[in-house]
Amino acid sequence: MAADWVLRGKRVVLPDGTRPAAIRVRDGIVHDILDFDFRPDEDAGDLVIMPGLVDTHVHINEPGRTEWEGFATATRAAAAGGVTTIIEMPLNSIPATTSAAAYHEKIAAAEGECFVDVGFWGGVVPGNTHEIRPLLDAGCFGFKCFLTPSGVEEFQHVERHDLQAAMPELARAGAVLLAHAELPEFLAGASGDARKYASFLGSRPAAAENFAIELLVRLCRDTGCRVHIVHLSSAEALGILRSARAQGLPVTVETCPHYLAFTAEEIPDQATEFKCAPPIRDSANREALWQALRDGIIDLIASDHSPCPPAMKRKDAGDFFAAWGGIASLQFGFPAVWTEARERGFTLDDIARWMASAPARLAGLSNRKGSIAPGSDADILIVDPDEEFTVTPGAIHYRHKLTPYLGRKMRGMIKKTYLRGRPVQLDGEPRGVVLRQTWK
C-alpha cells in the first residue's frame, strides 16, 4: 500500500455514527475523515467499513502448549475474523505469565509470529504480589485471576486474602484486575449421566458466579481497585452489577459470543465442544444478557477463545465432566454476535462499541485502537453484513477445527482486514507487533 491513500464507503462506522465518508490513511494512521465526494484509491461501495475488532480475552498457549494453539495460527484466525488487536491471557502457556521473566518469554515466543497486534495480561496468583510492579514496568496491560481452580497447575486460584494483598497494589498503579468469577464452594462434583449437558450445567450453578461477583464488588469498594468480570454467564448477577454502577464503583463486565448465540436447551448429549466455564445457560438467561447489553450493564463482548487438542474434548466418550472446558471461537465472534444482534434490532454501531471501542478502553488503548478516528491506527475492516455462510473445517484458521460453530449458518462476512493501513494477507508474512502498556 502507498504511504498515503484514501478508502471510501457509503456506510462507514465512525464514533459519531454510520455515514458516507472517506478515510485518509497516512503512514498507517488515520489522518483525517473526509467528505464522501473525495476521490478514493479504494471504494468499498455498499459494503460496510468499520474499525478492526479488539479481543481482550484470548488464550494462545504458546510457549509450552503450542500444540493447543500458537501465535501464528491464532492471529491468522483473528485476522480472518476481523480482530486486529488481541490481549492474550496469562494461562495456559508454560510458564504462566505471573512474573516479569515469564512475560519476556511470552514476548520472545510472539515476536515475528503474529498477523495482528498482540499485548498481554499478567496473572495474579497466590504469593506473587511482589511481581505486580515488575510486570507493569515490563508492559503488561493488567492482571487476570481465578477465584476457582483454573484447570492448569501453573495458574493457581486466589482466595480472599490473596486478593486483599494484591488489589491495593493494583489500585495504587491504576491497573485493572480481570476475574474469573466462580466460587469453588458452590460447585458440585460430577454426578448424573456425564454424557448429558444438563448434568454438567447442574454442577456449575449460577450461585457460584453470583456470590463471586458480590465478593469482588465488596473488595472493589474496600480497595478502590478497578475490577473487570470476564465471561459473564449468569444473568442473575446483573442486579449486583447494576447496583455497583449506581454506586460509581469501577466495575466493568464482559460476556462472550457463545453465551449470546447458544442455549442449554439446544446442546445435544455428548456435544462436549460446548463445554465451557461458566457454562452456557438457558434461553431466558441468554435474553437477559442481550437486554443487559442494550441497557449498558454489560460493557463488551470478548471471545474467551480457549482451544485444546480434540482428544482433550473426549468426544469419543462424550463425557462433559472429563472434557477440557473451553470453546474455540476466535475467528467467528463477529458473525456469531451479528447474526443474533440483527434479529434483536441492534446495529453495526453497537457491534463496534461492544467489540472494538469498549475492549480498547478496558486495555487502555483507546488512543490507538477500537475506532476509525484521526490519530488512531488504521485498523479497518470491509464487511458484507448480509452475506450468509456456513462454518466448515476448511475455512477455520486456528489450529484445531473442533468448535460448536462447525456447521452453523451465520451472517456477516469479513471481506478485507487492514492492520495499520496494510491489508493482512493470510498466506503472507506476519505483520503484527507486540504491544506494551506504559505505566507511570
N, C-alpha and C positions, 0 to 999 in steps of 0.2 A: 504494500500500500504506500501511496505518497505520504510525505510527512504532513501535508495539508490537504484535506479532502472533505467533501460535503455529502451527507446522506440525507435523503428527503423521504417523507412519507405523509400520507393523508391521515394516518392515525398514529400519532407519536405520544407515548405515555410519559408525561412530564410531571414534575412535582405539583404543578397547579392544575393538572387535569390532562385529558387526552384531546389533542387538536392537530390540525395540519401544521407541519413545521419542517424546517431543515436544520440539521445539526452540523456545525463545522468542527472538525477534529483537527487538532494541530499537535504533532509530536505525542500522540497517544492520549491526549487530554481533550475533553470537551471545551472548545474555545468559546463558542457562543451558540445561542439558539436564534435562528434566522427565520424570516418570513418564508412561507411555503413556496413563494414565487422565485426564490433564489435558485440559480442554476446548479443542479447537483452533479456529482460524479457518479452517484448511485441512487436509484429511485426505487423505493420499496413498494410503490403503488398502493394497492388496497391492503397489503399486509400490515401488520402492527409492528411498530418499533417500540421496544420497551427496555428498561435497564436490565443488565445482567443480574441474575439472582445471587443472593448471598446465603449460603447454608452454614449455619453455626453449630451444627450437630452431626458430625461425620466421623465414623471410626474407620481409619485406613489400615491400622495394624502393622505397619512397617516402621522400624525393623522388628524382627523377632517372630512375627506371624504373617509374613508376606504371602504365605500360601493361602491365607484367608482373604487378603486384599492388599494391594500395594499402591504406591503413589501414581504410577503410570496408568494402571487400569482404572483406579477410582477417579482420577482427574480427567481422563478421557471420557468416562461416563458422565461426569459432571458437565463438561463442555457440551456433550451431545444433548444433555437435558437443560441447557441454558443457565447452568450455575457457573459463574465466573470467579467466585471467591468462596473458599472453604475455610472454616476454622475447625481444626481437627481435634478430636477428643484425646485425653491423655492415656487412655487404655483402648485397645487391647494389645498394644505393642509391648515388646520386651527390649529394654526396660520401659516401664511406665514413666510418663513424663511427670515425675514427682520430685525431681531435683534438677538443678541447672546442668549438671553433667549429662543427665538423660535427655534434657532438652536439646543440647548440642548434638547428641547422637541422632535425634529425630531430624534436625535440620540437615545434617550430613546425608541422611538417607533420602531426603526430599530433593536436594539440590539437583537440578538438571533433569528431573523425572516428571515434572508437573506440567499439565496442559492448561491449568488455570492457576490463579494466585492462591496461596495457601498460608494460613497462620495457625497457631497452636494455643490451646488452653493448657495450663498446668493442672496438677492434681493436688487436692488436699486429702491426705490420708493420716492415720494416727501417727503422731510423732514427727511430722515434717514441717511444723510451723516455721522452723528456722530456715527452710528453703523458700519461703514465700518471697522475701525480698530479692534473693538471687535470681529466682525465676522471673520476677518482674523486670529486674535490671537486664536480664538476657533478652527480654522482648516478648514474653508470653502475654496473652490477651486477657487473662483472668483465670479462674480456678473452678474445677469440677470436683464434686464429692458424691459419694453414695451413702445413703442412710441405711441401706440394706446390702447384703453381700452382692458384689458385682459379678460374680461368676468366674473371676480370674484371681489367682493368688497374689499377683503383683500389685493389685489395687484393692487394698482393704477398706472396708466401710468404716465410717466415723460414727461416734456416739455424741451425745450432748456435750460432754466435757471436752471432746476434741474440737467441736465447733466453737465452744466458749473460749478456747485458746486461739483458734485461727481467725475467727471473724473480726475481733478488734484490730488485728494486724491488717486484714484486708480493708477494713473501714478506714484506717489511717492512710492507706495507699490510694483509696478511691477505687479499688478493684472489686469486680463482681464475683460472687460465689454462685455457680450453677449447681443445682442439687437434683439428684435422682431421689424423688420424694416418695419413699415407701418405708414403713417401719416394720422390722422383721417380726416383732411380737404379734403382729396382726396377720401374718402369712401362715397358711396352713400347709401341712405336709401333703405328699401325694396320697390321694385316696380316690376311690371310684375307678371307673374304666379309663385308663390312661390314653386310650385312643379317641376319647370324646373331648371336644373342646370345652364343653360345659364343666368337665372335671377340673381342667386346668384353670378356667375362669374362676371357679369357686375357691381355688386355693389362693387367689390374689384379690381379695375383696377391696372395694373402694375405700373402706375404712383405713386400710394401710396407707393410702395416699392422703386421705383427708387429715388424719392425725399428724402425719409427717409435715404437711404443709402448714398446719396450725403451729407446730413446733418451730418451723423455720420463720414464720411471721413473728412469733414471740421473740426469737433471737435477733431478728432484724430490728425490731423495736428496741431491744435492750442494747444492741451494739452499734446501730447505725450502718451496718454493712449492707450493701446492695445485694439482693437475692434474686436469682432467676430460677424459676421452676421449669425444669426441662420435661419434655414429652408428657404434658398433662393428659391423662386418660379419664379421670373421674370428674364428671360434671357436678357431683355433689360438693366438690371443693370450691366451686365458683363463688359461693356466698362468702367464704373465708377470704378469697382474693378480692372480691368486691369491697369488703369491709376494710382490708388493708389499703386499698387505693383511696377510700374515703378518708382514711387517717393520714394520708400523704406519705405512707411508707414506701421506700424504694424497692418495691417488689414487682417483677415482671414475670411473664409466663409464656410458654410456647406450647403448641400441640403439634401433631405430626400428620402427614397425609393419610397414613393408614387408619388413624382414628376418625378421620373425616370421610374416608371412602368406603370402609368396610364396617360390617356389624357382626356381632357374635352369632346372630341367628343364621347367617349365611355361611359360616365356616364349617366345612364338612368334617366328618370324623377323619382322623389320621392326617389332616392337612396341616402338618407341623410347620410349613413355610409361613403360616400366620402367627406363630408363637412370638410374642414379644413381652417385655415387662416395662411398665404396667401393661395389662392386656387390653385387647380390643373389646369394648363392652357393647351393650345392646343398642338398638336403633334410637330409642328415646334419648339415651346418653349422647349419641352422635349428634342428634338435632340440637341438643342443649349446647354442645361445643360450637356448632355453627352459629347459634344465637349469641354466644359469648364473643365470637369474632365480630359479629355485627355490632355488639354493644361496646366493643373495645376493651373487654375484660381480658381476653387473650390477645397478646401483642403481636405474635408472629408464628410462622409455621416453619419448622425445620425437619429434615428427613429422618434423623436418627438412623442413618444407613449403618447397619451392623451385620455384615455378612460373615459367613463361615463356610468351610468346605461342606458340600452337600451331605456327606456322610454324617456330619455332626447334627443334621436335622432329623436323623433317624426315620427317614421316610419309609424304610423297609418295614419297621415295626409300627410306625405311626404313633409313637409314644410321645405325647406332649410333655410329660414330666422329664424325660431323658433328653429331649431335643435341646439344642442351643437356642436361647431366646434372643432373637434379633431378626430384623427384616431388611432385606437387600432392596433398596429403593431409590438410590441417589439420582439415577437417570430419569425417573418417572414422577418426581414430585410435582412438577408444573402441570402436566396433563391430568394427573390424578386429582389435584386440587381444583383445577379449572373446570374439569368435567362436572364435578359436583357443585362448584360455586355458581356456574352459569345457570344451573337448574334452580338455584335459590335466589336469583336476581342480582348477584354480585357482578362486578365488572373487573376488567384487567387493571384498573387503578387500584382496586382492593388487593389483587394478587401482588402488584408491585409494592404495595405498602407492607403486606404480610411477609413476603418472601424476598424483598430486596432492601427497602429503606429501614424497616424496623430491625432486622437482624444486623444490618450495618451499624445501626445506632447501638445495639447491645455490645458489639465488639469495639466500639469507639472508632469506627471507620467512616462515619457519615461525611467527613470532608473529602473522601476519595471514592467511596463505593455506595451502591444502592440507589442511585438516581442519575438521570440524564440532566446535568446542570453544569454551567460553566465552572471550570476548575476540577471537576470530577474526572476520574479515569474513564476513558471511552470504552467501557464495558457495556456492550449493546447487543440486543437480540432482535432478529427479524423473525416474526412468529405468524403462522397461519392459525388463528384461534378456532377456525371452523373445521379444519381437516381432521378426519377421523382415521384412527389406525388401531391395529390390534398388536399387542406386545408378543413378539416371537423370540425364541432364543437367539437367532441370528442377528437381531437388532440390538442385543444387550452388549454394552461395552465393559461393564465391571466384570471382575474375574470369574465369578460363579453365576450360573444362569437360573438358579432356583430362587423364585420370588413369587409372592402372592399375586403380583401383577401379570404373570405369564398368562396369555390368552385373554386378557381383559381388553375390552374395547374402550378407547378414550378419545377425547378431542384435545387439540392443541399441539401443533407440530412446530418444533424449533427448526426454522429454515437455515439460519446462519447465526453463529456466535462470534462476536468480536471481543477480543481481550486487549485492552489498552489500544484500541484503534486498529488492530490487525485481526483478520479472520483466523479462527482456530481451525487448523487442518488436522482432522483426527488421525489421518495416516501420515502426518508430517512430524516435524520436530517439536518437542515440548517448548512452550513459550512462557509458562507461568513463573512467578518469582515467589520466594519465601518472604512473607510479610512479618514485620516486627512491630509491636506496640511500643511507644515511647512514654516512659513514666517519669514523673518528677522525682 
